[in-house]
């Protein structure tokens, strides 16, 4: 007679013991991620709240880019600061021409690229462990940091307008880099908390996605229609910001000080965020 039930029970107990031993080993070796504080305040946002914040930052980035690219801040100087695709190409072209006269322009475009990436890196320093749709004080600090960068950019731009030609070029590079860094910071703040759903300055990627989603919808696949609506709103806000920049820079009241308007919007968002965080 073979005791099948007893053998099965012993095998089951043996397997359970092995699983428990392996689990204890994993728990022993596991190190929990560092916690900032047990009293850490957060705002558990949802997707639609993240989109609203992204729309405001897209509006602001479009405004900053319009001010700098349209030449309204420094007459005769047109530099895109929210979209760096062109900077990649112009830097490569100026380097490939092997003309020493093109080297200053090459380095200026290289600085723009580094500044944009550096702006995103600043938010990575402020928030090294971002959570999806979860905001803490680091987001508020990001708003104020972007405001400070834009205020310094405006200050340097106005000094450049009243300086000699040599000092003018140095001020110009610094002013453009600070504005670019602020736009990179904007984009980093929105993308890391939304899983790259919301981006405030990277319009080329979203424009491509809009075309893809429209093509899919024409063939009956409408599963990305919500993303399509979100991306269209972000693109339109960026576009509207550029339109507003023309009116701001063409008035005698704001003129070359127009970047202070963008700094003011970032500051307002920072204040409102902390009011909501600690309310």
MIKEDO-463385 format. One record per residue (C-alpha): residue in one letter; x, y, z. Coordinates in steps of 0.1 Angstrom, whole numbers, plus 2048, in hexadecimal, padded with zeros to 3 digits. Each point is the difference from the previous one (the first is absolute). Layout:
aXYZ;...
***
This chain:
x800800800;x80E8227F6;x7F781E816;x7FB8197E5;x7EE819816;x81D80081A;x81A8047E5;x7ED81D7F0;x7FD811822;x8257FC808;x80980E7DD;x7E881D806;x810808822;x8237FE7F1;x7F78177E4;x7F0819818;x81F7FF816;x8168087E2;x7EA81D7F5;x7FF80E823;x8267FE802;x8058117DF;x7E781B80A;x813807820;x8218037ED;x7F18197E8;x7F181481D;x822800811;x81280D7E1;x7E58197F7;x808824807;x7E2817800;x8048217ED;x80981E816;x7E281480D;x803825802;x7EA80481F;x7E37F0811;x7EF8227FF;x8068057DA;x7E38137F1;x7F57F57DD;x7E48097E8;x7F17E17F0;x7F780E7DE;x7EE7F07E5;x8068007DA;x7EA81D7F9;x80F81681B;x8237F87F2;x7F380A7DD;x7F482180D;x821808810;x8117F57E0;x7EB8177EC;x80A81E814;x8257F77FD;x7FC7F97DB;x7F18237FD;x81D80E813;x81A7ED7EC;x7F080B7E0;x80182480C;x8257FE80A;x8097F07DF;x7EC81A7EC;x81181D813;x8237F27F8;x7FA7F27DE;x7ED81E7F4;x81C818809;x7EA814817;x8187FE81D;x8208077ED;x7FD8117DF;x8127ED7E5;x8047E0815;x7E87E47F9;x8057E0814;x7E87E4807;x8017F6824;x7E47E7805;x8077EA7E2;x8247F47FC;x7FB7EA7E0;x80C81E7EC;x81E805817;x80C7DD7F9;x7FF8067DB;x810823800;x81B7F5818;x8097E37E9;x7FF8167E1;x81781A80F;x8187E680B;x8017EE7DF;x80881F7EC;x822801810;x801825800;x80F81181F;x7E681C7FD;x7E57E6807;x80F7F3820;x7F081B817;x7DE7F77F1;x8077DB805;x809805824;x7E1816806;x7E97E57F2;x8127E6815;x7FA81581F;x7DB8027F7;x7FF7DA7FE;x8127FC821;x7EA81B811;x7E07EE7F5;x80C7DF80E;x80E81281F;x7DD80F807;x7F27DD801;x81D7F4815;x7F881B81A;x7DE7F1805;x8107DE803;x81580E81C;x7E180F811;x7EC7E07FB;x8167E17FD;x7E37E7806;x7E280D7ED;x7DF7EE803;x7E57FF7E6;x7E681C806;x80E806823;x80D823808;x81380C81E;x813820809;x81A7FA7E5;x7E780A7E6;x7FA821811;x826806803;x8027F87DA;x7E781C7F9;x814819814;x8217F57F1;x7F28047DC;x7F382380A;x82380980D;x8117F47E0;x7E88147EA;x80481F816;x8267FE7FD;x7FD7FA7DA;x7EB8207FD;x81A813815;x81D7F57E9;x7EC8077E1;x7FA82480B;x825804809;x8097F27DE;x7EB81B7EF;x81381C811;x8237F17FE;x81D8017E8;x8027E77E3;x8187E9813;x7EC7FF820;x7E17FE7EB;x80A7DE7F2;x8087F2823;x7DF80C80E;x7EE7F27E3;x80E7DD805;x7F8800825;x7DD80F7FB;x7F77E57E6;x80F7E4815;x7EC80A81F;x7DF8027EC;x8087DE7F1;x8077F1822;x7DE80D80D;x7EE7EE7E3;x8137E0806;x7F6802824;x7DC8057F6;x8017E27EA;x8117EB81B;x7E680A81A;x7E37F57EB;x80E7E07EF;x80E7ED81E;x7DF802814;x7EA7F57E3;x8147E47F0;x8088177E3;x7DB8057F9;x803825806;x81C8147F1;x802826800;x81C8077E8;x8057E27EA;x7E88087E5;x8107ED7E3;x7FA7DE811;x7DC809809;x7F980D7DD;x80C7DF7F1;x7EA7ED819;x7E28157F6;x8057F67DC;x8047DB809;x7E0800815;x7EC8127E5;x80C7E67E7;x7F67E4817;x7DE80F806;x7FA8037DA;x8057DA7FF;x7E87FA81C;x8187FD81D;x7F581A81A;x8117F381F;x81881E801;x7E581A7FC;x80480C824;x8258057FA;x7F88127E0;x7EA819813;x81B80581B;x81C8067E6;x7EB8187EC;x7F881581F;x825802809;x80B8097DC;x7E581B7FE;x80B80F822;x8248017F4;x7F48117DF;x7EB819814;x81E808816;x8148097E1;x7E48167F3;x7FE813821;x8268057FF;x7FC8167E1;x7E8817811;x815802820;x8218087EF;x7F18197E8;x7F281681C;x81481C810;x7F67F6823;x80F7DC7FF;x8167FF7E1;x8217F0809;x7F47FA823;x7E67E77F4;x8117E280F;x7F680E822;x7DC7F77F7;x80B7DC7FC;x813802821;x7E180E811;x7EA7E37F4;x8197E780D;x801812821;x7DA801802;x7FE7DB7F9;x81A7FA81C;x7EC814819;x7DF7EF7F7;x8117DE802;x80D805823;x7DE80E80B;x7EF7E07F3;x81C7EA80F;x7FD80E823;x7DB809800;
***
